């Protein structure tokens, strides 16, 4: 068996089981090795309830009191409820859809219950704790147990069993770094890293093992970025565009003035467009800082020069919004822009008509999604490509669109606030412009960071906002119930809210696993106020502009990076009404609380990104991966910022060294293999 062998070759994985692995996009032995745990559970010694912090994981060893264990039905669940006596404390337990548990719980028998200990309405509670016999728990005591993201039918135990077989039968001796590099950066061998991450002994070992794989991931990334930069330096742009009076007329007619930052960035873009080399510029700015008007000005300059411009958005809903805004402005201000919308959901007949209009030059601004880079789309004279929320697109997609013209100008826009020191590395092939000023008149969002006991009060506040005709976002870290304990998930949470609010609120949910047409429909329904509360994963961070949404509530806020929480917060505060953000911290860890507290004091994304980088450390890996920041498979640009800086310097050293192939004999193969695992949406 080799690393590239099909998973069917692993003993114990049959035809049915392999289909479960395929659902997780795992096909080879190597794929499974790189499928690292999402979390590690630490099985601590049981202690009395009084010694555990509230709203955190607790382990209780108690005799089950003699009592009647109740099973009753609610609108969506079968509830099994009983209580425990622990010293002077009484703890009330609830299990959802597990009525069978009643038959295996015997009064007078000693059990160990492990779960989140919460205080609700003055009572100590545990929802859905794991139950063990003392002998079972003894085997797990003081161990770290990996928890994998799963699909129905697959367990963490089965994944570990398959991995044990792999480690026994496959040679992982793939060391590509010379000894000098291993010693200089204190890296452990590759094989040891994989074994440790899947079968850990302690937290210190996990941190060292993870560092090794993050180092590999970041080095491959930095080498790829720098090689691409070498390829794209100073591409000639034939027939430079001329500065036009159309843009000045539009600016004079707008009902507002550009901020100082917008004026400065527009001057940079205008200068770039008038040069005889292709522009490669990225505009970073908070949600609401005014990136879209700069994109419209650039497209107008392009159209006034008789050339075409393409505007690519990551979702159909966002593409439609940009299209409607362009169409409305063209009519209102008499602009020479003739926009058209090209998205995947159009019929074949509609697409053929649009292809003809693009190829003939009847339209000069083409707004759309990935449909813009399909083979069938031929532009007449494409001069400018703009990508919105650029971290959602891969370099290859961006390059593919650029090649639809002749070395076209590239303008990428991002609302992801990233510290400048890191941005220079991450976006090495782009010139950076920053919008660090907000337009006058926007009401600052009011924020609060609270623990789960605040939830009933939050629900009452949400009800008042709904009565006032407003709408609400609720964000959960998970799509559905899975391997991660005590995390809210979208599907169940939407059900709980529907039960709680009843006919007072129309509740719907949204997540990335839904079909594109379903997602588009839900977002459009929310935009049309057919939904009062939208429960979503972070897929909503590049959602739609709904000025009527005034509340954003984020469950398990400790599981997200500050930069991402700030982006989510940008979904509200877009209208004339005061908006609010409620961050529910399900973990009373001091460092986590300190980090989240920054959201209370600042609405400045760049300040938060810098603070995030300072505050997050290797210890954060023992929670869910800080999703969404830059889409790396293992690394995190904030907690691993030091490694990113080290690998950027090493990448420079390798590329400048004419002897690098001798020093790194496996470098070419490493790059080809490792770069395939880097999600280049990040660049």
C-alpha positions as CSV (number, residue, x, y, z in Angstrom):
1,X,0.0,0.0,0.0
2,X,1.3,3.5,-1.0
3,X,0.3,7.0,-0.1
4,X,-1.5,7.4,-3.4
5,X,-3.4,4.1,-3.0
6,X,-7.2,4.1,-3.1
7,X,-8.8,3.9,0.4
8,X,-10.4,0.6,-0.6
9,X,-7.0,-0.9,-0.1
10,X,-7.1,-0.1,3.6
11,X,-8.3,-3.2,5.6
12,X,-11.7,-2.6,7.0
13,X,-12.8,0.0,4.3
14,X,-15.3,-1.7,2.0
15,X,-17.5,-0.4,-0.8
16,X,-20.1,1.0,1.4
17,X,-17.7,2.7,3.8
18,X,-15.6,4.2,1.1
19,X,-18.7,6.1,-0.1
20,X,-18.9,7.7,3.3
21,X,-15.2,8.8,3.0
22,X,-16.0,10.1,-0.5
23,X,-18.7,12.4,1.0
24,X,-15.8,14.0,2.9
25,X,-13.8,14.2,-0.3
26,X,-11.4,11.6,0.9
27,X,-10.2,9.2,-1.8
28,X,-6.6,8.1,-1.2
29,X,-4.5,7.1,1.8
30,X,-2.7,10.5,1.6
31,X,-6.1,12.3,1.8
32,X,-7.0,10.5,5.0
33,X,-3.6,11.3,6.5
34,X,-4.2,15.0,5.9
35,X,-7.8,14.8,7.3
36,X,-6.7,16.2,10.7
37,X,-8.9,16.3,13.8
38,X,-11.1,19.4,14.2
39,X,-10.7,19.3,18.0
40,X,-9.2,17.3,20.9
41,X,-11.2,16.2,23.9
42,X,-9.3,16.2,27.2
43,X,-10.8,13.6,29.6
44,X,-10.2,15.2,33.0
45,X,-10.8,13.6,36.4
46,X,-14.4,14.0,37.8
47,X,-14.9,16.7,40.4
48,X,-18.0,18.0,42.3
49,X,-20.2,20.4,40.4
50,X,-19.2,23.2,42.7
51,X,-15.6,23.0,41.5
52,X,-16.4,23.4,37.8
53,X,-16.7,26.8,36.1
54,X,-20.2,27.5,34.8
55,X,-20.7,27.3,31.0
56,X,-17.7,25.1,30.5
57,X,-17.1,21.3,30.2
58,X,-17.6,19.4,33.4
59,X,-17.2,15.8,34.5
60,X,-19.4,14.6,37.4
61,X,-19.2,11.2,39.1
62,X,-22.6,10.5,40.9
63,X,-25.0,7.8,41.9
64,X,-28.2,8.2,40.0
65,X,-30.9,9.2,42.6
66,X,-34.1,7.1,42.9
67,X,-36.6,9.1,40.8
68,X,-39.0,8.9,37.9
69,X,-37.2,9.5,34.7
70,X,-39.6,11.4,32.4
71,X,-40.0,11.0,28.7
72,X,-42.2,13.6,27.0
73,X,-42.7,15.0,23.5
74,X,-42.4,18.7,22.4
75,X,-43.1,20.0,18.9
76,X,-39.8,18.8,17.5
77,X,-38.2,16.5,20.1
78,X,-38.7,13.6,22.4
79,X,-37.2,14.8,25.7
80,X,-35.8,12.6,28.4
81,X,-35.3,14.5,31.7
82,X,-34.0,13.7,35.2
83,X,-31.8,15.2,37.9
84,X,-28.5,14.4,39.7
85,X,-27.6,15.1,43.3
86,X,-23.9,16.2,43.7
87,X,-23.2,17.4,47.2
88,X,-25.4,20.4,47.8
89,X,-26.1,20.8,44.1
90,X,-28.9,19.4,42.0
91,X,-28.2,19.3,38.3
92,X,-31.1,18.8,35.8
93,X,-30.2,16.8,32.7
94,X,-32.0,16.8,29.3
95,X,-31.5,14.4,26.4
96,X,-33.0,15.1,23.0
97,X,-34.4,12.3,20.9
98,X,-32.8,9.6,23.1
99,X,-35.8,7.9,24.8
100,X,-34.0,4.5,24.7
101,X,-31.5,5.8,27.3
102,X,-34.2,5.4,30.0
103,X,-33.8,1.6,29.9
104,X,-30.0,1.7,30.5
105,X,-30.1,4.2,33.5
106,X,-30.6,2.5,36.8
107,X,-31.2,4.4,40.1
108,X,-28.5,3.6,42.7
109,X,-25.9,2.9,39.9
110,X,-22.8,5.1,39.7
111,X,-22.2,6.9,36.4
112,X,-19.9,9.6,35.0
113,X,-21.6,12.4,33.1
114,X,-19.4,14.6,30.8
115,X,-21.0,17.7,29.3
116,X,-21.4,21.5,29.4
117,X,-22.5,22.7,32.9
118,X,-24.8,25.7,32.5
119,X,-26.9,27.9,34.8
120,X,-30.4,28.5,33.5
121,X,-33.1,30.4,35.5
122,X,-31.1,29.8,38.7
123,X,-30.8,26.0,38.0
124,X,-27.7,24.0,37.1
125,X,-28.3,22.1,33.8
126,X,-26.6,19.7,31.4
127,X,-28.0,19.2,27.9
128,X,-27.1,15.9,26.1
129,X,-24.0,15.0,28.3
130,X,-22.1,11.8,27.4
131,X,-22.8,9.1,30.0
132,X,-20.1,6.5,31.0
133,X,-19.8,3.6,33.4
134,X,-16.8,4.3,35.7
135,X,-14.7,1.5,34.2
136,X,-15.3,2.9,30.6
137,X,-14.2,6.4,31.7
138,X,-11.1,5.1,33.5
139,X,-9.7,4.0,30.2
140,X,-10.1,7.5,28.8
141,X,-8.8,9.4,31.9
142,X,-6.2,12.1,31.2
143,X,-6.0,11.3,27.5
144,X,-6.5,13.5,24.5
145,X,-9.0,12.1,22.1
146,X,-9.2,13.4,18.5
147,X,-12.6,14.6,17.2
148,X,-13.0,14.6,13.4
149,X,-15.6,16.4,11.3
150,X,-17.9,13.5,10.3
151,X,-20.7,12.5,8.0
152,X,-23.6,10.3,9.1
153,X,-22.5,6.7,9.4
154,X,-18.8,7.5,10.1
155,X,-17.3,7.7,13.6
156,X,-14.0,9.1,14.9
157,X,-13.2,5.6,16.2
158,X,-13.5,4.1,12.7
159,X,-11.3,6.8,11.3
160,X,-8.7,6.1,13.9
161,X,-8.9,2.4,13.2
162,X,-8.3,3.0,9.5
163,X,-5.3,5.3,10.3
164,X,-3.7,2.7,12.6
165,X,-3.8,0.3,9.7
166,X,-2.2,2.9,7.4
167,X,0.6,3.7,9.9
168,X,1.4,-0.1,10.1
169,X,1.5,-0.7,6.4
170,X,2.7,2.6,4.7
171,X,6.1,4.2,4.8
172,X,5.8,7.9,5.5
173,X,9.5,8.7,5.0
174,X,9.0,11.7,2.8
175,X,11.4,14.2,4.5
176,X,12.1,17.0,2.0
177,X,13.9,19.4,4.3
178,X,17.6,19.3,4.8
179,X,18.9,18.9,8.4
180,X,19.9,22.6,8.6
181,X,16.3,23.7,8.0
182,X,14.9,21.1,10.5
183,X,17.3,22.3,13.2
184,X,17.0,26.1,12.4
185,X,13.2,26.1,12.6
186,X,12.9,23.3,15.2
187,X,10.7,21.0,13.1
188,X,9.9,17.5,14.0
189,X,10.0,14.7,11.3
190,X,6.9,14.5,9.0
191,X,6.0,11.0,10.0
192,X,6.1,11.8,13.7
193,X,3.9,14.9,13.1
194,X,1.1,12.8,11.4
195,X,1.2,10.1,14.1
196,X,1.1,12.7,16.9
197,X,-1.8,14.6,15.4
198,X,-4.0,11.5,14.9
199,X,-2.8,9.7,18.1
200,X,-1.8,12.5,20.6
201,X,-0.2,12.0,24.0
202,X,-0.3,15.5,25.2
203,X,-1.0,19.1,24.1
204,X,2.7,20.1,23.8
205,X,3.3,17.3,21.3
206,X,0.2,18.4,19.3
207,X,1.5,21.9,19.1
208,X,4.9,20.8,17.7
209,X,3.3,18.4,15.3
210,X,0.9,21.0,14.0
211,X,3.8,23.5,13.6
212,X,5.5,21.1,11.2
213,X,2.4,20.8,8.9
214,X,1.6,24.5,9.1
215,X,5.3,25.2,8.1
216,X,4.9,23.0,5.0
217,X,1.6,24.5,4.1
218,X,2.8,28.1,4.4
219,X,6.1,27.4,2.6
220,X,4.2,25.9,-0.4
221,X,1.9,28.9,-0.3
222,X,4.7,31.5,-0.2
223,X,6.7,29.8,-2.9
224,X,3.6,29.7,-5.2
225,X,2.8,33.4,-4.6
226,X,6.4,34.5,-5.3
227,X,6.6,32.3,-8.4
228,X,3.3,33.8,-9.7
229,X,4.6,37.3,-8.9
230,X,7.7,36.7,-11.1
231,X,5.4,35.6,-13.9
232,X,3.1,38.6,-13.7
233,X,5.5,41.4,-13.2
234,X,4.9,44.4,-15.6
235,X,2.7,42.7,-18.2
236,X,2.3,45.1,-21.1
237,X,-1.2,46.7,-21.5
238,X,-1.7,47.7,-25.2
239,X,-3.7,50.9,-25.9
240,X,-3.8,52.5,-22.5
241,X,-7.1,53.9,-21.3
242,X,-7.6,57.7,-21.1
243,X,-8.8,59.6,-18.1
244,X,-12.4,60.8,-18.9
245,X,-14.7,63.5,-17.8
246,X,-17.6,61.0,-17.3
247,X,-16.2,60.0,-13.9
248,X,-15.9,63.6,-12.8
249,X,-19.5,64.3,-13.8
250,X,-20.7,61.2,-11.9
251,X,-18.8,62.3,-8.7
252,X,-20.3,65.8,-9.0
253,X,-23.9,64.4,-9.3
254,X,-23.6,61.9,-6.4
255,X,-25.7,62.9,-3.3
256,X,-22.6,62.4,-1.1
257,X,-18.9,63.2,-1.3
258,X,-16.2,60.6,-1.3
259,X,-14.2,60.2,1.9
260,X,-10.5,61.3,1.8
261,X,-9.5,57.6,1.7
262,X,-11.8,56.9,-1.3
263,X,-10.4,59.9,-3.2
264,X,-6.9,58.7,-2.6
265,X,-7.6,55.2,-3.7
266,X,-9.6,56.3,-6.8
267,X,-6.6,58.4,-7.8
268,X,-4.4,55.3,-7.6
269,X,-6.8,53.2,-9.6
270,X,-7.2,56.0,-12.3
271,X,-3.4,56.3,-12.6
272,X,-3.0,52.5,-13.0
273,X,-5.7,52.4,-15.7
274,X,-4.0,55.1,-17.7
275,X,-0.6,53.2,-17.7
276,X,0.8,50.9,-20.4
277,X,1.3,48.0,-18.0
278,X,-1.5,45.9,-16.5
279,X,-2.9,47.0,-13.1
280,X,-2.7,44.5,-10.3
281,X,-4.3,46.3,-7.4
282,X,-6.2,45.1,-4.3
283,X,-8.5,47.4,-2.3
284,X,-8.9,46.4,1.3
285,X,-11.7,48.1,3.3
286,X,-14.3,47.4,6.0
287,X,-17.8,46.5,5.0
288,X,-19.5,49.8,4.2
289,X,-16.2,51.7,3.6
290,X,-17.3,52.4,-0.1
291,X,-15.5,49.9,-2.3
292,X,-18.4,49.5,-4.7
293,X,-18.5,53.1,-5.9
294,X,-14.8,52.8,-6.8
295,X,-15.5,49.7,-8.8
296,X,-18.3,51.6,-10.6
297,X,-16.0,54.5,-11.4
298,X,-13.4,52.1,-12.8
299,X,-16.0,50.4,-15.0
300,X,-17.3,53.7,-16.2
301,X,-13.8,54.9,-17.2
302,X,-13.4,51.6,-19.1
303,X,-16.8,51.9,-20.8
304,X,-16.1,55.6,-21.8
305,X,-13.0,54.3,-23.5
306,X,-15.0,52.0,-25.6
307,X,-13.8,48.9,-23.8
308,X,-15.5,46.2,-21.7
309,X,-15.2,45.5,-18.0
310,X,-16.2,42.4,-16.0
311,X,-17.4,42.4,-12.4
312,X,-17.2,39.0,-10.7
313,X,-19.0,38.3,-7.4
314,X,-18.9,35.1,-5.3
315,X,-22.7,34.5,-5.1
316,X,-25.5,35.0,-7.6
317,X,-27.4,37.1,-5.0
318,X,-24.4,39.5,-4.7
319,X,-24.0,39.6,-8.5
320,X,-27.6,40.5,-9.0
321,X,-27.3,43.3,-6.4
322,X,-24.2,44.7,-8.2
323,X,-26.1,44.5,-11.6
324,X,-29.2,46.3,-10.3
325,X,-27.0,49.0,-8.7
326,X,-25.1,49.6,-12.0
327,X,-28.4,49.5,-14.0
328,X,-30.1,52.0,-11.7
329,X,-27.1,54.4,-11.7
330,X,-26.7,54.2,-15.5
331,X,-30.3,55.3,-15.9
332,X,-30.3,57.9,-13.0
333,X,-27.1,59.6,-14.1
334,X,-27.1,59.0,-17.8
335,X,-23.9,56.9,-17.8
336,X,-22.5,55.2,-20.9
337,X,-22.6,51.9,-19.0
338,X,-24.6,49.1,-20.7
339,X,-24.6,46.3,-18.1
340,X,-25.7,42.7,-18.4
341,X,-26.0,39.8,-15.9
342,X,-24.5,36.4,-16.5
343,X,-25.0,33.7,-13.8
344,X,-25.3,29.9,-13.7
345,X,-29.0,29.7,-13.1
346,X,-30.0,31.3,-16.4
347,X,-31.5,29.1,-19.1
348,X,-29.4,27.9,-22.0
349,X,-31.4,30.1,-24.4
350,X,-30.8,33.2,-22.1
351,X,-27.0,32.4,-21.9
352,X,-26.7,32.1,-25.7
353,X,-28.3,35.5,-26.2
354,X,-26.0,37.0,-23.6
355,X,-22.9,35.4,-25.1
356,X,-23.8,37.0,-28.4
357,X,-24.2,40.5,-26.8
358,X,-20.8,40.2,-25.1
359,X,-19.0,39.0,-28.2
360,X,-20.5,41.7,-30.4
361,X,-19.8,44.5,-27.9
362,X,-23.5,45.4,-27.4
363,X,-22.8,45.4,-23.7
364,X,-19.8,46.9,-22.0
365,X,-20.1,45.8,-18.4
366,X,-20.6,42.2,-17.6
367,X,-21.6,41.3,-14.0
368,X,-21.7,37.7,-12.9
369,X,-20.3,34.8,-10.9
370,X,-17.9,32.0,-12.1
371,X,-20.1,31.9,-15.2
372,X,-17.9,34.9,-16.5
373,X,-14.9,32.6,-17.0
374,X,-16.7,29.7,-18.9
375,X,-15.1,28.7,-22.1
376,X,-18.1,29.8,-24.2
377,X,-17.8,33.4,-23.0
378,X,-15.8,35.5,-25.6
379,X,-15.3,39.2,-24.9
380,X,-14.9,41.7,-27.7
381,X,-12.4,43.9,-26.0
382,X,-12.1,43.2,-22.3
383,X,-9.8,45.7,-20.5
384,X,-10.7,45.4,-16.8
385,X,-11.6,42.6,-14.4
386,X,-12.9,43.3,-10.9
387,X,-13.4,40.6,-8.4
388,X,-15.5,41.3,-5.3
389,X,-14.7,39.5,-2.0
390,X,-11.6,38.3,-3.7
391,X,-10.6,35.7,-1.2
392,X,-13.5,33.6,-2.4
393,X,-11.8,33.2,-5.8
394,X,-8.7,31.2,-6.7
395,X,-5.7,32.7,-8.4
396,X,-6.4,30.3,-11.3
397,X,-9.9,31.7,-11.7
398,X,-8.6,35.3,-11.6
399,X,-6.0,34.4,-14.1
400,X,-8.5,32.7,-16.3
401,X,-10.7,35.8,-16.4
402,X,-7.6,38.1,-17.0
403,X,-6.8,35.9,-20.0
404,X,-10.2,36.6,-21.6
405,X,-8.7,39.9,-22.7
406,X,-5.1,40.9,-23.5
407,X,-3.2,41.3,-20.2
408,X,-6.3,43.0,-18.7
409,X,-6.2,45.2,-15.7
410,X,-7.0,43.5,-12.4
411,X,-8.8,45.1,-9.5
412,X,-9.6,42.9,-6.5
413,X,-11.6,44.0,-3.5
414,X,-11.7,42.5,0.0
415,X,-13.6,43.3,3.2
416,X,-11.2,40.9,5.1
417,X,-9.1,43.1,7.4
418,X,-5.6,41.7,7.5
419,X,-2.5,43.3,9.2
420,X,-0.3,45.0,6.6
421,X,2.7,42.9,7.5
422,X,0.8,39.7,6.6
423,X,-1.1,41.2,3.6
424,X,2.2,42.0,1.9
425,X,3.0,38.2,2.0
426,X,-0.4,36.9,1.3
427,X,-1.1,39.2,-1.6
428,X,2.5,39.4,-2.9
429,X,1.5,39.9,-6.5
430,X,-0.8,42.9,-5.8
431,X,-0.4,46.6,-5.0
432,X,-2.3,47.3,-1.8
433,X,-4.8,50.2,-1.3
434,X,-6.6,50.6,2.0
435,X,-9.9,52.3,2.7
436,X,-9.5,53.2,6.4
437,X,-12.3,55.8,6.7
438,X,-16.0,55.2,6.9
439,X,-18.6,57.4,5.1
440,X,-20.2,60.2,7.3
441,X,-23.6,59.5,8.8
442,X,-23.4,55.7,9.5
443,X,-24.6,54.8,13.0
444,X,-22.0,52.8,14.8
445,X,-23.2,49.3,15.7
446,X,-23.9,48.7,19.4
447,X,-22.1,45.5,20.6
448,X,-22.3,43.2,23.6
449,X,-20.3,40.1,24.5
450,X,-22.3,37.9,26.9
451,X,-22.5,34.3,28.2
452,X,-25.3,31.8,27.3
453,X,-27.4,32.8,30.4
454,X,-28.1,36.1,28.5
455,X,-29.9,34.1,25.7
456,X,-33.5,34.5,27.1
457,X,-33.0,38.3,27.4
458,X,-31.6,38.3,23.8
459,X,-34.7,36.5,22.5
460,X,-37.0,39.1,24.2
461,X,-34.9,41.9,22.5
462,X,-35.1,40.1,19.2
463,X,-38.9,39.9,19.5
464,X,-39.2,43.6,20.0
465,X,-37.1,44.3,16.9
466,X,-39.3,41.9,14.9
467,X,-42.4,43.7,16.2
468,X,-40.8,47.0,15.0
469,X,-40.6,45.4,11.5
470,X,-36.9,44.6,11.5
471,X,-35.0,41.4,10.7
472,X,-32.4,39.3,12.4
473,X,-29.3,37.1,11.6
474,X,-28.3,34.3,13.9
475,X,-24.9,32.7,13.2
476,X,-23.9,29.1,14.4
477,X,-20.5,27.5,13.9
478,X,-21.9,24.1,12.6
479,X,-24.3,23.0,9.9
480,X,-25.9,20.1,11.8
481,X,-25.2,18.0,14.8
482,X,-21.8,16.3,14.5
483,X,-18.6,15.4,16.2
484,X,-18.2,18.7,18.1
485,X,-19.9,18.7,21.5
486,X,-21.7,21.8,22.9
487,X,-21.6,23.8,19.7
488,X,-24.8,25.2,18.3
489,X,-25.7,24.0,14.8
490,X,-27.8,25.7,12.2
491,X,-30.5,23.1,11.6
492,X,-31.4,22.4,15.2
493,X,-31.0,26.0,16.3
494,X,-33.5,27.1,13.6
495,X,-35.9,24.5,15.0
496,X,-35.4,25.8,18.5
497,X,-36.1,29.4,17.4
498,X,-39.2,28.3,15.5
499,X,-40.5,26.6,18.6
500,X,-39.7,29.6,20.8
501,X,-41.1,32.4,18.6
502,X,-44.0,30.4,17.1
503,X,-46.2,32.5,14.8
504,X,-44.4,35.7,15.9
505,X,-41.4,35.1,13.6
506,X,-40.8,33.4,10.3
507,X,-37.5,31.4,10.7
508,X,-35.4,29.9,7.9
509,X,-31.8,28.5,7.8
510,X,-28.9,28.8,5.3
511,X,-25.7,26.9,5.0
512,X,-23.0,26.0,2.5
513,X,-24.1,22.4,2.0
514,X,-27.4,23.5,0.4
515,X,-27.8,23.5,-3.4
516,X,-26.9,26.9,-5.0
517,X,-30.6,27.5,-6.1
518,X,-31.8,26.8,-2.5
519,X,-29.2,29.3,-1.1
520,X,-30.1,31.9,-3.6
521,X,-33.9,31.5,-2.9
522,X,-33.4,31.8,0.9
523,X,-31.2,34.9,0.6
524,X,-33.7,36.5,-1.8
525,X,-36.6,35.7,0.5
526,X,-34.7,37.3,3.4
527,X,-34.0,40.4,1.2
528,X,-37.8,40.6,0.3
529,X,-38.7,40.3,4.1
530,X,-40.4,36.9,3.7
531,X,-38.1,35.8,6.5
532,X,-37.8,37.5,10.0
533,X,-34.9,35.4,11.4
534,X,-32.2,33.9,9.2
535,X,-30.1,31.2,11.0
536,X,-26.9,30.7,9.1
537,X,-23.3,29.6,9.1
538,X,-20.6,32.0,8.0
539,X,-21.7,31.6,4.4
540,X,-23.7,34.8,5.1
541,X,-20.5,36.9,5.4
542,X,-20.7,37.5,1.6
543,X,-24.5,37.6,1.6
544,X,-26.8,40.3,0.6
545,X,-27.4,43.9,1.5
546,X,-30.5,44.0,3.8
547,X,-30.8,47.5,5.3
548,X,-33.8,46.2,7.3
549,X,-31.6,43.7,9.3
550,X,-30.8,45.3,12.6
551,X,-29.6,42.4,14.9
552,X,-26.8,40.0,14.5
553,X,-26.5,37.3,17.1
554,X,-23.5,35.0,17.0
555,X,-23.6,31.7,19.0
556,X,-20.3,30.2,20.2
557,X,-18.5,33.5,19.2
558,X,-15.3,32.1,20.8
559,X,-15.1,29.7,17.8
560,X,-14.5,32.4,15.2
561,X,-11.6,34.8,14.6
562,X,-12.1,38.4,15.4
563,X,-11.7,39.5,11.8
564,X,-14.4,37.1,10.7
565,X,-16.7,38.2,13.6
566,X,-16.1,41.8,12.4
567,X,-17.1,40.8,8.8
568,X,-20.3,39.1,10.1
569,X,-21.1,42.2,12.1
570,X,-20.9,44.1,8.8
571,X,-24.2,42.4,7.6
572,X,-26.1,44.8,9.9
573,X,-25.9,48.6,10.3
574,X,-26.6,49.1,6.6
575,X,-29.9,51.1,7.1
576,X,-31.0,54.2,8.9
577,X,-32.0,52.4,12.1
578,X,-29.7,51.6,15.1
579,X,-28.2,48.1,14.7
580,X,-26.9,45.7,17.4
581,X,-24.5,42.7,17.6
582,X,-24.8,40.1,20.3
583,X,-21.8,37.8,20.7
584,X,-22.5,34.7,22.9
585,X,-19.3,33.4,24.4
586,X,-19.8,29.8,25.3
587,X,-16.3,29.5,26.8
588,X,-15.3,31.5,29.9
589,X,-11.6,31.1,29.2
590,X,-9.9,34.3,30.2
591,X,-7.9,34.8,27.0
592,X,-11.0,34.1,24.8
593,X,-13.0,36.6,26.8
594,X,-10.3,39.2,26.6
595,X,-10.1,38.8,22.8
596,X,-13.9,39.0,22.3
597,X,-14.1,42.0,24.6
598,X,-12.2,44.0,21.9
599,X,-15.4,43.8,19.8
600,X,-17.2,45.8,22.5
601,X,-14.8,48.6,22.1
602,X,-14.0,48.9,18.4
603,X,-15.8,48.8,15.1
604,X,-12.4,49.2,13.3
605,X,-11.6,46.0,11.4
606,X,-7.9,46.7,10.9
607,X,-7.4,47.5,14.6
608,X,-9.1,44.2,15.4
609,X,-7.1,42.2,12.9
610,X,-3.8,43.5,14.5
611,X,-5.0,42.8,18.0
612,X,-6.2,39.3,16.9
613,X,-2.7,38.6,15.6
614,X,-1.2,39.6,19.0
615,X,-3.7,37.8,21.2
616,X,-4.1,34.5,19.4
617,X,-1.5,31.9,20.2
618,X,-0.9,28.2,19.6
619,X,-3.3,27.3,22.5
620,X,-6.2,28.3,20.2
621,X,-5.7,25.2,18.2
622,X,-7.5,23.2,20.9
623,X,-10.8,24.7,19.7
624,X,-12.4,24.5,16.3
625,X,-10.1,25.9,13.6
626,X,-10.7,29.6,13.3
627,X,-12.7,29.3,10.1
628,X,-13.0,31.8,7.4
629,X,-10.0,34.0,8.0
630,X,-8.0,32.9,5.0
631,X,-9.2,29.4,4.1
632,X,-5.9,27.6,4.9
633,X,-6.4,23.9,5.5
634,X,-4.3,23.8,8.7
635,X,-2.6,27.2,9.3
636,X,-4.2,30.3,10.7
637,X,-2.7,33.6,9.7
638,X,-3.2,35.1,13.1
639,X,-2.1,32.5,15.6
640,X,0.6,31.3,13.2
641,X,1.7,34.7,12.0
642,X,5.3,34.0,13.1
643,X,5.5,30.8,11.0
644,X,4.1,32.7,8.0
645,X,6.8,35.4,8.3
646,X,9.5,32.7,8.7
647,X,8.3,30.7,5.6
648,X,8.1,33.9,3.5
649,X,11.7,34.6,4.3
650,X,12.7,31.0,3.5
651,X,10.8,31.1,0.2
652,X,12.9,34.2,-0.8
653,X,16.1,32.4,0.2
654,X,15.1,29.2,-1.8
655,X,14.2,31.2,-5.0
656,X,17.4,33.2,-4.9
657,X,19.7,30.2,-4.3
658,X,20.9,28.7,-7.6
659,X,21.8,25.5,-5.6
660,X,18.3,25.1,-4.1
661,X,17.5,22.0,-6.1
662,X,20.6,20.3,-4.6
663,X,19.7,21.5,-1.1
664,X,16.0,20.5,-1.5
665,X,16.1,17.5,-3.7
666,X,12.4,16.8,-3.3
667,X,11.3,20.4,-3.7
668,X,9.6,20.2,-7.1
669,X,7.5,17.1,-6.0
670,X,6.8,18.8,-2.6
671,X,5.5,21.9,-4.3
672,X,3.3,20.0,-6.8
673,X,1.8,17.9,-4.0
674,X,1.6,20.4,-1.2
675,X,0.4,23.4,-3.4
676,X,-2.6,21.2,-4.4
677,X,-3.6,21.2,-0.8
678,X,-3.4,24.9,-0.4
679,X,-6.7,26.6,-1.0
680,X,-5.6,29.4,-3.4
681,X,-8.9,31.3,-2.8
682,X,-6.6,32.7,-0.1
683,X,-4.5,34.7,-2.5
